[in-house]
Amino acid sequence: MTHQLLLRFDSFDPSAFDADAEARGQVGLTLLQMWREGTGRHWALFSVNDADKAKAWLSKEAGLGHPPSASHMLETV
């Protein structure tokens, strides 16, 4: 099974997102696609190499006070 992670950002800071690229890469997340909805909300789809590491990264982001507004771990069927 292949995992993907869909994130929603209600408020999006491109500089902060870019600055976090290395940390996402270290946990096996690869950006596949990004969409903008309206004027501010952004969606990002990542491929996931290790679901447990991705979930740990999400927990860490929440602990640091800047998590995505919503996250969905998806798996192909």
CYANA upper distance limits for C-alpha pairs under 8 A (distance plus 0.5 A):
  1 MET  CA     75 GLU  CA      6.92
  1 MET  CA     76 THR  CA      6.36
  1 MET  CA     77 VAL  CA      7.52
  2 THR  CA     48 VAL  CA      8.07
  2 THR  CA     75 GLU  CA      6.00
  2 THR  CA     76 THR  CA      5.95
  3 HIS  CA     47 SER  CA      6.87
  3 HIS  CA     48 VAL  CA      5.79
  3 HIS  CA     49 ASN  CA      7.84
  3 HIS  CA     51 ALA  CA      7.48
  3 HIS  CA     73 MET  CA      7.45
  3 HIS  CA     74 LEU  CA      6.07
  3 HIS  CA     75 GLU  CA      4.86
  3 HIS  CA     76 THR  CA      7.06
  4 GLN  CA     45 LEU  CA      7.40
  4 GLN  CA     46 PHE  CA      6.02
  4 GLN  CA     47 SER  CA      5.05
  4 GLN  CA     48 VAL  CA      5.69
  4 GLN  CA     73 MET  CA      6.48
  4 GLN  CA     74 LEU  CA      5.56
  4 GLN  CA     75 GLU  CA      6.62
  5 LEU  CA     45 LEU  CA      6.23
  5 LEU  CA     46 PHE  CA      5.59
  5 LEU  CA     47 SER  CA      6.92
  5 LEU  CA     48 VAL  CA      7.11
  5 LEU  CA     71 SER  CA      7.47
  5 LEU  CA     72 HIS  CA      6.22
  5 LEU  CA     73 MET  CA      5.15
  5 LEU  CA     74 LEU  CA      6.44
  6 LEU  CA     43 TRP  CA      7.49
  6 LEU  CA     44 ALA  CA      6.26
  6 LEU  CA     45 LEU  CA      5.08
  6 LEU  CA     46 PHE  CA      6.96
  6 LEU  CA     71 SER  CA      6.20
  6 LEU  CA     72 HIS  CA      5.61
  6 LEU  CA     73 MET  CA      7.01
  6 LEU  CA     74 LEU  CA      7.93
  7 LEU  CA     43 TRP  CA      6.05
  7 LEU  CA     44 ALA  CA      5.68
  7 LEU  CA     45 LEU  CA      6.97
  7 LEU  CA     68 PRO  CA      6.67
  7 LEU  CA     69 SER  CA      7.94
  7 LEU  CA     70 ALA  CA      6.26
  7 LEU  CA     71 SER  CA      5.03
  7 LEU  CA     72 HIS  CA      7.01
  8 ARG  CA     41 ARG  CA      7.62
  8 ARG  CA     42 HIS  CA      6.32
  8 ARG  CA     43 TRP  CA      5.02
  8 ARG  CA     44 ALA  CA      7.08
  8 ARG  CA     68 PRO  CA      6.30
  8 ARG  CA     69 SER  CA      5.96
  8 ARG  CA     70 ALA  CA      5.57
  8 ARG  CA     71 SER  CA      6.90
  9 PHE  CA     41 ARG  CA      6.09
  9 PHE  CA     42 HIS  CA      5.61
  9 PHE  CA     43 TRP  CA      6.73
  9 PHE  CA     68 PRO  CA      5.57
  9 PHE  CA     69 SER  CA      5.58
  9 PHE  CA     70 ALA  CA      7.59
 10 ASP  CA     40 GLY  CA      7.00
 10 ASP  CA     41 ARG  CA      4.90
 10 ASP  CA     42 HIS  CA      7.03
 10 ASP  CA     68 PRO  CA      8.21
 10 ASP  CA     69 SER  CA      6.42
 11 SER  CA     40 GLY  CA      6.45
 11 SER  CA     41 ARG  CA      6.40
 11 SER  CA     42 HIS  CA      8.08
 12 PHE  CA     17 PHE  CA      8.32
 12 PHE  CA     40 GLY  CA      7.08
 12 PHE  CA     41 ARG  CA      7.17
 12 PHE  CA     42 HIS  CA      7.02
 13 ASP  CA     17 PHE  CA      6.69
 14 PRO  CA     18 ASP  CA      6.56
 15 SER  CA     19 ALA  CA      6.58
 16 ALA  CA     20 ASP  CA      6.79
 17 PHE  CA     21 ALA  CA      7.19
 20 ASP  CA     24 ARG  CA      6.85
 21 ALA  CA     25 GLY  CA      6.65
 22 GLU  CA     26 GLN  CA      6.69
 23 ALA  CA     27 VAL  CA      7.23
 24 ARG  CA     28 GLY  CA      7.02
 24 ARG  CA     29 LEU  CA      5.75
 24 ARG  CA     30 THR  CA      7.88
 24 ARG  CA     57 TRP  CA      8.17
 25 GLY  CA     29 LEU  CA      5.70
 25 GLY  CA     30 THR  CA      6.86
 27 VAL  CA     49 ASN  CA      8.33
 27 VAL  CA     50 ASP  CA      7.70
 27 VAL  CA     53 LYS  CA      5.96
 27 VAL  CA     54 ALA  CA      6.56
 27 VAL  CA     57 TRP  CA      7.63
 28 GLY  CA     47 SER  CA      8.46
 28 GLY  CA     48 VAL  CA      6.38
 28 GLY  CA     49 ASN  CA      5.44
 28 GLY  CA     50 ASP  CA      6.69
 28 GLY  CA     53 LYS  CA      7.98
 28 GLY  CA     54 ALA  CA      7.74
 29 LEU  CA     46 PHE  CA      6.29
 29 LEU  CA     47 SER  CA      6.20
 29 LEU  CA     48 VAL  CA      5.50
 29 LEU  CA     49 ASN  CA      7.04
 29 LEU  CA     54 ALA  CA      7.55
 30 THR  CA     46 PHE  CA      5.60
 30 THR  CA     47 SER  CA      5.68
 30 THR  CA     48 VAL  CA      7.32
 31 LEU  CA     44 ALA  CA      7.58
 31 LEU  CA     45 LEU  CA      6.54
 31 LEU  CA     46 PHE  CA      4.89
 31 LEU  CA     47 SER  CA      7.06
 32 LEU  CA     44 ALA  CA      8.15
 32 LEU  CA     45 LEU  CA      6.03
 32 LEU  CA     46 PHE  CA      5.70
 32 LEU  CA     47 SER  CA      7.04
 33 GLN  CA     44 ALA  CA      6.37
 33 GLN  CA     45 LEU  CA      5.73
 33 GLN  CA     46 PHE  CA      7.65
 34 MET  CA     42 HIS  CA      7.57
 34 MET  CA     43 TRP  CA      6.11
 34 MET  CA     44 ALA  CA      4.91
 34 MET  CA     45 LEU  CA      6.81
 35 TRP  CA     42 HIS  CA      6.15
 35 TRP  CA     43 TRP  CA      5.64
 35 TRP  CA     44 ALA  CA      6.99
 36 ARG  CA     40 GLY  CA      7.54
 36 ARG  CA     41 ARG  CA      6.47
 36 ARG  CA     42 HIS  CA      4.99
 36 ARG  CA     43 TRP  CA      6.90
 37 GLU  CA     41 ARG  CA      5.69
 37 GLU  CA     42 HIS  CA      6.37
 37 GLU  CA     43 TRP  CA      8.13
 48 VAL  CA     54 ALA  CA      7.47
 50 ASP  CA     54 ALA  CA      6.80
 51 ALA  CA     55 LYS  CA      6.66
 52 ASP  CA     56 ALA  CA      6.70
 53 LYS  CA     57 TRP  CA      6.63
 54 ALA  CA     58 LEU  CA      6.82
 55 LYS  CA     59 SER  CA      6.81
 56 ALA  CA     60 LYS  CA      6.68
 57 TRP  CA     61 GLU  CA      6.67
 58 LEU  CA     62 ALA  CA      6.78
 58 LEU  CA     67 PRO  CA      7.32
 59 SER  CA     63 GLY  CA      6.73
 60 LYS  CA     64 LEU  CA      6.73
 61 GLU  CA     65 GLY  CA      6.91
 61 GLU  CA     66 HIS  CA      6.19
 61 GLU  CA     67 PRO  CA      5.26
 61 GLU  CA     68 PRO  CA      8.48
 62 ALA  CA     66 HIS  CA      6.41
 62 ALA  CA     67 PRO  CA      5.11
 63 GLY  CA     67 PRO  CA      8.48
